[in-house]
Amino acid sequence: MKLARPAYLLAVSIILFLALFLRVAPLSQESVDGDELFSRRVAVASTQQGWEMVRDDLVHPPLYYFILKATMFPSDTASALSIRALSLAAGISGIALLFLFGLTVPGLRVPVLLAGLLLAVNKMHIYYSQQARSYAFYCLLVTLLLLWSAVVTRYGHRFLYWTAGTVLMSMIVWTHYIGTLYCAACIFPILFMKDGGIRKRAIISTILAAALFLPWLIPELSVYRAKAGLGGNLGWQGAPSLAELKYTVVQFVGLSNFRGATTVGLAVGVILICCALLPAFKRQPEDLPSPLKSILGIAAVMPPILLFLLTQRPFNLTIFGERHLLPSIVPVVLLMCYGLFRIASAGPRFRSIMIAGLGTVVLCALQITPVYRDWPGPIRQPYEAIANDLRELAPGSPVYTTWEYGIGEPVSFYLSNNRKTETLPTVIDPVRFPQRFILLYRPGAEPEANLIKPLLTAYTVQADRYYSGKGAPTFGTRLLLLQAQ
């Protein structure tokens, strides 16, 4: 089943336009958060200061932050779009790369069209493409590595091929520690190829990439020991349950809003991926070339499972999160679409068209439903709306908050003047507060709700507003204008 070149290019263009629209159209409603402002602080700091900030934060290596520094609009450092442009570009570029799989691997020429569409409308991919954090860029790099591994049998004896692979693997681990798993997923199957020369080059390339990471990793180990691990930064994540693992993985397939949707989504994904990975049988199209099938299978399945196991005893590492596993969405959608294509191609033409059409509708419905449900947003907490109301309600009154990083800093960013928020002390003494002030806190966070109780007793509430995004409505921000009794 071959498509004429103009029709194919038109389909690719439409998918990329849709991806761009879904990411850019609602962007003005999506306020920046504390993590995005951390990225901005690193980017506008000096190189030495930025290096130290990322090192002490412990969570990520520094490559993304310095690329952000180089790509921000020089005259517009206070713009949300300025700090998000890199992620937007990375998100769209990652989708565009999928279509190169179709040019590289003939068996994927048609499936990548559907895979690109699914990725374009995936809610999780849209979210991180709109956020000034490293995850969309990280996903782009892993997609490049998967594409690189797809042509190993063709270019595996060339020096430049392995130079590019070494640089790419190094960039991935300099962007995200979990990128190590995706590098392993791409290299491990290559080590079992019959060609000894390629195996030798794969080992050397991996060793060099690891050596290039040591200048960051060795000094960082001292910070890790000083902080007694990741608990101070990621302890809030805790250890996920099997249900949370299932929920995370199903977001790659698409999570609809009906009873049993998680189970249905997981079943659809597992069945199609199994159909893609099983050996070809009668009437099915030519199988994926070796070792690409193994690489995609491992990259799709191994990181989520291994990360989940590392959060359990005896490891107890608080490292599980959907954002760390975002690159797995690429092999998942590729394998699902290839699996559907193999099922559809195994019968008579009419039945093949019916199966392909029905499967496409189901997969698209699973992906589009969560996006449509929350459209146009905001998904994130609307800090810009809070800042606008602060100007209206009490332009001269002090503003206090229970959470400076997550509420105070984003609100101050949108106030765009010298007016800043102040953090409440851990023990509240109402007599130390002014006669009239604004209080910002999360009523859904029990420690914050308990902390401000003395103020609610001593002050009269003159204005009460609640702000939340559709992504986490129960943990929105409450604004209170308080006046002494």
C-alpha positions as CSV (number, residue, x, y, z in Angstrom):
1,M,0.0,0.0,0.0
2,K,1.9,3.1,-1.3
3,L,0.9,6.7,-1.3
4,A,1.7,9.2,-4.0
5,R,4.4,11.6,-2.8
6,P,2.2,14.7,-2.9
7,A,-0.5,13.1,-0.9
8,Y,2.0,11.8,1.6
9,L,3.6,15.2,2.0
10,L,0.2,16.8,2.3
11,A,-0.8,14.4,5.1
12,V,2.5,15.1,6.9
13,S,1.9,18.8,6.6
14,I,-1.6,18.6,8.0
15,I,-0.4,16.5,11.0
16,L,2.4,19.0,11.8
17,F,0.0,21.9,11.5
18,L,-2.5,20.2,13.8
19,A,0.4,19.5,16.3
20,L,1.5,23.2,16.2
21,F,-2.1,24.5,16.6
22,L,-2.8,22.2,19.6
23,R,0.3,23.4,21.4
24,V,0.3,27.1,20.5
25,A,-3.4,28.1,20.4
26,P,-4.1,27.6,24.2
27,L,-0.6,28.6,25.3
28,S,-1.6,32.2,26.4
29,Q,-4.0,30.7,29.0
30,E,-1.3,28.4,30.5
31,S,0.6,30.2,33.2
32,V,4.2,29.4,34.0
33,D,4.9,27.5,37.2
34,G,7.7,27.3,39.7
35,D,9.7,24.7,37.9
36,E,9.6,26.8,34.7
37,L,10.7,29.8,36.6
38,F,13.6,27.8,37.9
39,S,14.6,27.1,34.3
40,R,14.4,30.8,33.6
41,R,16.6,31.7,36.6
42,V,19.3,29.3,35.5
43,A,19.1,30.6,31.9
44,V,19.5,34.3,32.9
45,A,22.2,33.6,35.5
46,S,25.9,33.6,34.6
47,T,27.3,30.3,33.3
48,Q,29.0,29.6,36.6
49,Q,26.0,30.5,38.7
50,G,23.7,28.4,36.5
51,W,26.0,25.4,36.7
52,E,26.0,25.6,40.5
53,M,22.2,26.0,40.7
54,V,21.6,22.9,38.6
55,R,24.2,20.9,40.5
56,D,22.7,21.8,43.8
57,D,19.2,21.1,42.6
58,L,20.3,17.5,41.9
59,V,17.4,16.5,39.8
60,H,18.7,17.0,36.2
61,P,22.0,17.5,34.4
62,P,22.6,20.9,32.9
63,L,22.5,20.6,29.1
64,Y,18.9,21.7,28.6
65,Y,19.4,24.8,30.7
66,F,22.3,26.0,28.7
67,I,20.6,25.4,25.4
68,L,17.7,27.4,26.8
69,K,20.1,30.2,27.7
70,A,21.3,30.2,24.1
71,T,17.8,30.1,22.5
72,M,15.9,32.6,24.7
73,F,14.9,35.9,23.0
74,P,17.6,38.3,24.3
75,S,15.3,41.3,24.6
76,D,12.4,39.4,26.1
77,T,13.6,37.4,29.0
78,A,10.5,38.1,31.0
79,S,8.2,36.5,28.4
80,A,6.6,33.1,29.0
81,L,6.8,32.4,25.3
82,S,10.6,33.2,25.3
83,I,11.3,30.4,27.8
84,R,8.9,28.0,26.2
85,A,10.0,28.4,22.6
86,L,12.7,25.7,22.9
87,S,10.2,23.1,24.2
88,L,7.6,24.0,21.5
89,A,10.2,23.6,18.8
90,A,11.4,20.3,20.4
91,G,7.9,18.9,20.6
92,I,7.1,19.7,16.9
93,S,10.5,18.5,15.8
94,G,10.0,15.2,17.6
95,I,6.8,14.6,15.7
96,A,8.5,15.5,12.4
97,L,11.2,12.9,13.1
98,L,8.6,10.1,13.2
99,F,8.0,10.6,9.5
100,L,11.7,10.0,8.9
101,F,11.2,6.4,10.2
102,G,8.9,5.9,7.2
103,L,11.6,7.0,4.8
104,T,14.2,4.8,6.6
105,V,12.1,1.7,7.2
106,P,9.8,0.8,4.3
107,G,7.5,-1.2,6.5
108,L,6.8,1.9,8.6
109,R,5.9,4.2,5.7
110,V,2.2,4.1,6.3
111,P,2.1,3.4,10.1
112,V,4.2,6.5,10.8
113,L,1.4,8.7,9.5
114,L,-1.0,7.4,12.1
115,A,1.8,7.4,14.7
116,G,2.5,11.1,14.0
117,L,-1.2,11.9,14.3
118,L,-1.4,10.1,17.6
119,L,1.6,11.9,19.0
120,A,0.3,15.2,17.7
121,V,-2.9,14.9,19.7
122,N,-1.5,13.2,22.8
123,K,-2.3,15.2,25.9
124,M,0.9,14.4,27.8
125,H,3.1,15.3,24.8
126,I,1.2,18.5,24.3
127,Y,1.6,19.4,28.0
128,Y,5.4,19.0,28.1
129,S,5.8,20.7,24.7
130,Q,4.3,23.8,26.3
131,Q,6.5,23.7,29.4
132,A,9.9,25.4,29.9
133,R,11.4,22.2,31.2
134,S,13.7,19.6,29.7
135,Y,11.2,16.9,28.9
136,A,10.2,17.7,25.3
137,F,13.9,18.3,24.4
138,Y,14.8,15.0,26.2
139,C,12.1,13.2,24.2
140,L,13.4,14.7,20.9
141,L,16.9,13.4,21.7
142,V,15.7,9.9,22.4
143,T,13.6,9.9,19.2
144,L,16.8,10.9,17.3
145,L,18.7,8.0,19.0
146,L,15.9,5.6,18.0
147,L,16.1,6.8,14.4
148,W,19.9,6.5,14.5
149,S,19.6,2.9,15.7
150,A,17.2,2.1,12.9
151,V,19.9,2.5,10.3
152,V,22.7,0.6,12.1
153,T,22.8,-2.2,9.6
154,R,23.2,0.3,6.8
155,Y,25.8,2.7,8.3
156,G,27.2,0.6,11.2
157,H,30.7,0.4,9.6
158,R,31.1,4.2,9.2
159,F,33.1,6.3,11.6
160,L,30.8,9.3,11.4
161,Y,27.8,7.1,12.3
162,W,29.3,6.1,15.6
163,T,30.6,9.6,16.2
164,A,27.1,10.8,15.9
165,G,25.8,8.1,18.2
166,T,28.4,8.9,20.8
167,V,27.5,12.6,20.8
168,L,23.8,11.8,20.8
169,M,24.0,9.4,23.8
170,S,26.2,11.9,25.6
171,M,23.6,14.7,25.0
172,I,20.8,12.5,26.3
173,V,22.5,11.7,29.6
174,W,23.6,15.3,30.0
175,T,19.9,16.2,29.7
176,H,18.3,13.5,31.9
177,Y,19.7,10.8,34.0
178,I,16.9,8.4,33.0
179,G,18.1,8.8,29.5
180,T,20.7,6.1,30.4
181,L,17.9,3.5,30.1
182,Y,17.0,4.6,26.6
183,C,20.6,4.6,25.5
184,A,20.8,1.0,26.9
185,A,17.6,0.1,25.0
186,C,19.2,1.2,21.7
187,I,22.6,-0.3,22.3
188,F,21.8,-3.6,24.0
189,P,20.2,-5.3,20.9
190,I,23.0,-4.1,18.7
191,L,25.4,-6.1,21.0
192,F,23.7,-9.3,19.8
193,M,24.1,-8.7,16.1
194,K,26.1,-11.2,14.1
195,D,28.5,-8.5,12.8
196,G,31.4,-8.4,15.2
197,G,32.7,-5.0,13.8
198,I,29.4,-3.3,14.7
199,R,29.3,-4.9,18.1
200,K,32.8,-3.6,18.8
201,R,32.0,-0.1,17.7
202,A,28.8,-0.1,19.8
203,I,30.9,-1.0,22.9
204,I,33.4,1.7,22.2
205,S,30.8,4.3,21.5
206,T,28.9,3.5,24.8
207,I,32.2,3.7,26.8
208,L,33.0,7.1,25.3
209,A,29.6,8.5,26.0
210,A,29.8,7.3,29.6
211,A,33.3,8.9,29.9
212,L,32.0,12.2,28.5
213,F,29.4,12.2,31.3
214,L,31.9,11.7,34.2
215,P,32.9,15.4,34.5
216,W,29.3,16.1,35.6
217,L,28.5,12.9,37.4
218,I,31.6,12.7,39.7
219,P,31.1,16.1,41.3
220,E,27.3,15.5,41.5
221,L,27.8,12.4,43.6
222,S,29.1,14.6,46.5
223,V,25.9,16.7,46.4
224,Y,23.9,13.5,46.3
225,R,25.7,12.3,49.5
226,A,25.4,15.6,51.2
227,K,21.6,15.7,50.6
228,A,21.2,12.0,51.6
229,G,19.7,11.2,48.2
230,L,16.8,12.6,46.3
231,G,14.3,12.8,49.1
232,G,14.7,16.5,49.5
233,N,13.8,17.1,45.9
234,L,11.6,14.2,44.8
235,G,10.5,12.7,48.1
236,W,7.0,14.1,47.6
237,Q,6.5,11.5,44.7
238,G,6.8,8.5,47.0
239,A,6.5,5.0,45.7
240,P,3.9,4.4,43.0
241,S,1.4,1.6,43.1
242,L,0.7,-0.8,40.3
243,A,-2.4,1.3,39.5
244,E,-0.2,4.4,39.1
245,L,2.1,2.5,36.8
246,K,-0.9,1.4,34.7
247,Y,-2.2,4.9,34.6
248,T,1.1,6.3,33.5
249,V,1.6,3.8,30.7
250,V,-2.0,4.2,29.4
251,Q,-1.4,8.0,28.9
252,F,0.8,7.0,26.0
253,V,-2.2,5.2,24.4
254,G,-4.7,7.8,25.4
255,L,-6.9,7.9,28.5
256,S,-10.6,8.4,28.0
257,N,-13.2,9.3,30.6
258,F,-15.4,6.3,31.1
259,R,-15.5,3.4,33.6
260,G,-12.8,1.0,32.9
261,A,-11.0,3.4,30.4
262,T,-7.6,2.6,31.9
263,T,-8.0,-1.1,31.4
264,V,-9.4,-0.7,27.9
265,G,-6.5,1.6,26.9
266,L,-3.9,-0.8,28.4
267,A,-5.5,-3.8,26.6
268,V,-5.5,-2.0,23.3
269,G,-1.9,-0.9,23.7
270,V,-0.7,-4.4,24.8
271,I,-2.5,-6.2,22.0
272,L,-1.2,-4.0,19.2
273,I,2.3,-3.9,20.6
274,C,2.3,-7.7,20.8
275,C,1.1,-7.9,17.2
276,A,4.0,-5.7,16.2
277,L,6.6,-7.7,18.1
278,L,5.5,-11.3,17.2
279,P,7.1,-12.9,14.2
280,A,5.4,-12.4,10.9
281,F,3.0,-15.1,9.6
282,K,1.2,-15.8,6.4
283,R,-0.1,-12.8,4.5
284,Q,1.5,-10.3,6.8
285,P,3.9,-7.6,5.5
286,E,7.7,-7.9,5.8
287,D,8.8,-7.8,9.4
288,L,10.7,-4.8,10.9
289,P,14.5,-5.1,10.3
290,S,16.7,-6.5,13.0
291,P,17.5,-5.1,15.5
292,L,15.0,-2.3,15.2
293,K,12.1,-4.4,16.5
294,S,13.9,-5.3,19.7
295,I,15.1,-1.7,20.2
296,L,11.5,-0.3,20.0
297,G,10.2,-3.1,22.2
298,I,12.8,-2.5,24.9
299,A,12.5,1.3,24.7
300,A,8.7,1.0,25.1
301,V,8.5,-1.5,27.9
302,M,11.8,-1.5,29.9
303,P,12.1,2.1,31.3
304,P,8.6,2.2,32.9
305,I,8.9,-1.3,34.5
306,L,12.5,-0.8,35.7
307,L,11.8,2.7,37.1
308,F,8.8,1.3,38.9
309,L,10.9,-1.6,40.4
310,L,13.5,0.9,41.6
311,T,10.9,2.7,43.7
312,Q,10.1,-0.5,45.6
313,R,12.1,-2.1,48.4
314,P,15.1,-2.4,48.8
315,F,15.9,0.5,46.5
316,N,13.2,3.0,47.5
317,L,14.3,5.6,44.9
318,T,11.7,8.3,44.4
319,I,12.3,8.6,40.7
320,F,9.1,7.4,39.1
321,G,7.1,10.0,37.1
322,E,5.4,10.3,33.8
323,R,7.7,13.1,32.7
324,H,10.8,10.9,33.2
325,L,9.2,8.3,30.9
326,L,7.9,10.6,28.2
327,P,10.3,9.3,25.5
328,S,8.6,5.9,25.8
329,I,5.6,7.4,24.0
330,V,7.5,7.3,20.7
331,P,8.2,3.5,20.5
332,V,4.8,2.8,22.0
333,V,2.9,4.7,19.2
334,L,5.2,3.4,16.5
335,L,4.6,-0.2,17.6
336,M,0.9,0.2,18.1
337,C,0.4,1.6,14.6
338,Y,2.7,-1.0,13.1
339,G,0.8,-3.7,14.9
340,L,-2.5,-2.4,13.6
341,F,-1.0,-2.3,10.1
342,R,0.1,-5.9,10.4
343,I,-3.3,-7.1,11.6
344,A,-5.1,-5.2,8.8
345,S,-2.7,-6.5,6.1
346,A,-3.3,-10.2,7.0
347,G,-6.6,-10.6,5.2
348,P,-8.5,-9.7,2.0
349,R,-8.4,-6.1,0.8
350,F,-11.9,-5.0,1.9
351,R,-11.4,-6.6,5.4
352,S,-8.0,-4.9,5.7
353,I,-9.5,-1.5,4.9
354,M,-12.3,-2.0,7.5
355,I,-9.8,-3.2,10.2
356,A,-7.4,-0.3,9.5
357,G,-10.2,2.2,9.5
358,L,-11.8,1.0,12.7
359,G,-8.5,0.7,14.4
360,T,-7.5,4.2,13.4
361,V,-10.8,5.6,14.8
362,V,-10.3,3.8,18.1
363,L,-6.7,4.9,18.6
364,C,-7.5,8.5,17.6
365,A,-10.6,8.5,19.9
366,L,-8.5,7.4,22.8
367,Q,-6.0,10.2,22.2
368,I,-8.4,13.0,21.3
369,T,-10.9,12.5,24.1
370,P,-8.7,13.8,27.0
371,V,-7.6,16.7,24.9
372,Y,-11.2,17.6,23.9
373,R,-12.4,17.2,27.5
374,D,-10.1,19.9,28.8
375,W,-10.0,22.1,25.8
376,P,-9.1,25.0,25.7
377,G,-7.9,25.0,29.3
378,P,-6.2,26.2,31.3
379,I,-4.7,22.9,32.3
380,R,-2.2,24.5,34.7
381,Q,-2.9,26.7,37.7
382,P,-3.9,30.2,36.4
383,Y,-1.3,32.3,38.2
384,E,-1.7,35.1,35.6
385,A,-5.4,35.4,36.5
386,I,-4.4,35.7,40.2
387,A,-1.9,38.5,39.4
388,N,-4.6,40.4,37.5
389,D,-7.0,40.1,40.3
390,L,-4.4,41.3,42.8
391,R,-4.1,44.5,40.8
392,E,-7.8,45.0,40.9
393,L,-8.6,44.0,44.5
394,A,-5.9,45.5,46.6
395,P,-3.1,47.2,44.5
396,G,-1.2,48.4,47.5
397,S,-1.8,45.6,50.0
398,P,0.9,43.1,51.0
399,V,0.6,39.6,49.6
400,Y,1.4,36.5,51.7
401,T,1.6,32.9,50.5
402,T,2.0,29.5,52.1
403,W,4.2,28.3,49.2
404,E,6.7,30.7,47.7
405,Y,8.1,28.4,45.0
406,G,4.8,27.1,43.7
407,I,2.5,30.1,44.2
408,G,4.5,33.2,45.1
409,E,7.1,33.1,42.4
410,P,4.7,32.5,39.5
411,V,2.3,35.3,40.7
412,S,5.2,37.7,41.2
413,F,6.4,36.9,37.6
414,Y,3.0,38.1,36.2
415,L,2.8,41.1,38.5
416,S,5.8,42.4,36.5
417,N,6.7,45.1,38.9
418,N,8.5,45.5,42.3
419,R,5.5,44.0,44.1
420,K,6.5,40.6,45.5
421,T,4.8,38.0,47.7
422,E,6.0,37.1,51.2
423,T,6.1,33.6,52.6
424,L,4.2,33.0,55.8
425,P,6.2,31.9,58.8
426,T,5.8,28.3,60.1
427,V,4.1,29.7,63.2
428,I,1.4,32.3,62.7
429,D,1.0,35.2,65.2
430,P,-1.9,37.4,63.9
431,V,-0.7,40.5,65.7
432,R,2.4,40.7,63.6
433,F,0.4,41.0,60.3
434,P,-0.9,44.3,58.8
435,Q,-4.5,45.5,59.1
436,R,-5.3,44.5,55.5
437,F,-3.5,42.0,53.2
438,I,-3.9,39.3,50.6
439,L,-3.4,35.6,51.4
440,L,-2.7,32.9,48.8
441,Y,-2.8,29.3,49.8
442,R,-4.0,25.8,48.6
443,P,-7.0,24.6,50.6
444,G,-6.5,21.1,49.1
445,A,-3.1,20.9,50.9
446,E,-3.9,20.1,54.5
447,P,-0.7,21.5,56.0
448,E,-1.4,24.9,54.3
449,A,-5.0,24.9,55.3
450,N,-4.1,24.2,59.0
451,L,-1.3,26.9,59.0
452,I,-3.6,29.7,58.1
453,K,-6.4,28.9,60.6
454,P,-5.3,31.6,63.2
455,L,-5.6,34.3,60.5
456,L,-9.1,33.2,59.6
457,T,-10.1,33.6,63.2
458,A,-8.5,37.0,63.7
459,Y,-9.4,38.6,60.3
460,T,-12.6,39.2,58.3
461,V,-12.7,37.8,54.8
462,Q,-13.6,40.7,52.4
463,A,-12.9,38.8,49.2
464,D,-12.7,35.1,48.4
465,R,-11.7,33.6,45.0
466,Y,-10.6,30.2,44.0
467,Y,-8.4,29.5,40.9
468,S,-7.6,26.1,39.4
469,G,-6.6,24.5,36.2
470,K,-8.4,21.5,34.8
471,G,-5.3,19.3,35.4
472,A,-5.5,19.5,39.2
473,P,-8.7,21.2,40.3
474,T,-8.5,20.1,43.9
475,F,-5.1,21.7,44.4
476,G,-6.0,25.1,43.1
477,T,-5.1,28.4,44.8
478,R,-7.4,30.4,47.0
479,L,-7.2,34.1,47.3
480,L,-8.4,35.8,50.5
481,L,-8.5,39.6,51.1
482,L,-8.3,39.8,54.9
483,Q,-9.2,42.8,57.1
484,A,-8.5,43.0,60.8
485,Q,-11.6,42.8,62.9
